[in-house]
Amino acid sequence: MNVSIELYASLMKHLPPGKSRFRRDLKVDDGLILNRLIEQFHIKPEEAHLVLINGHYIDAEERDDRKLAAGDVVSIWPPVAGG
């Protein structure tokens, strides 16, 4: 099935080559678990601070159970500090 992943800020370095600056379209196994997708990109759990699927926040405790569906857009931000 096809999904998209968006990685922001310091996580962009984990993206494979492609045209979009922060987004890649992927072909993944049906029913892939969200945390398995995150692991495939070598993102540590503490780096995946804010995770959304189709614009809806997914709490860290839910990420081991949340299956992806065709067309999902997964967006991930690292912890950010600023002033």
C-alpha positions in Angstrom: 0.0 0.0 0.0 1.1 3.6 -0.4 1.6 6.1 2.4 3.5 9.3 2.8 6.0 10.4 5.5 6.9 13.9 6.4 10.0 14.6 8.5 10.7 18.0 9.9 13.6 20.0 11.3 16.6 17.8 12.3 14.7 14.6 11.2 14.8 15.5 7.5 18.3 13.9 7.4 16.6 10.5 7.6 14.7 10.9 4.4 15.8 9.0 1.3 16.6 11.1 -1.8 13.6 12.6 -3.5 12.0 15.8 -4.9 10.1 17.1 -2.0 12.1 18.8 0.8 10.4 17.1 3.7 7.9 14.5 2.3 8.3 11.1 0.6 5.7 8.8 -0.8 6.4 5.2 0.1 5.2 1.7 -0.6 4.9 -0.3 2.6 3.3 -3.6 3.7 -0.4 -3.6 4.4 -1.2 -3.0 8.1 2.3 -1.7 8.9 2.5 -0.6 12.5 3.4 3.1 13.0 6.4 2.5 15.2 7.8 0.0 12.6 7.7 2.8 10.0 9.5 5.2 12.4 12.1 2.5 13.1 12.7 1.9 9.4 13.9 5.5 9.2 16.3 5.0 12.1 14.4 7.6 14.2 14.8 7.0 18.0 11.7 7.0 20.1 12.9 10.2 21.9 13.4 11.9 18.6 9.8 11.3 17.5 8.3 13.9 19.8 5.2 14.9 17.8 3.7 12.3 15.5 0.5 12.9 13.5 -1.4 10.6 11.1 -3.5 12.6 8.7 -3.2 15.6 11.0 -4.3 13.8 14.1 -1.9 13.5 17.1 -0.9 9.9 18.0 0.3 9.6 21.6 3.5 7.6 22.2 1.6 4.8 24.0 -0.6 4.3 20.9 2.2 4.0 18.3 2.9 0.3 18.9 -0.7 -0.6 18.2 -1.6 1.9 15.4 -1.8 0.3 12.0 -1.3 2.4 8.9 -3.9 2.5 6.1 -3.4 3.2 2.4 -3.1 6.9 1.8 -2.1 7.8 5.4 0.2 10.8 5.8 2.6 10.4 8.8 4.2 13.6 10.0 7.0 13.6 12.6 8.7 16.5 14.5 11.6 16.2 16.9 11.6 18.0 20.3 12.1 21.7 19.6 13.4 24.4 21.9 13.6 28.1 21.1 13.2 31.5 22.5 
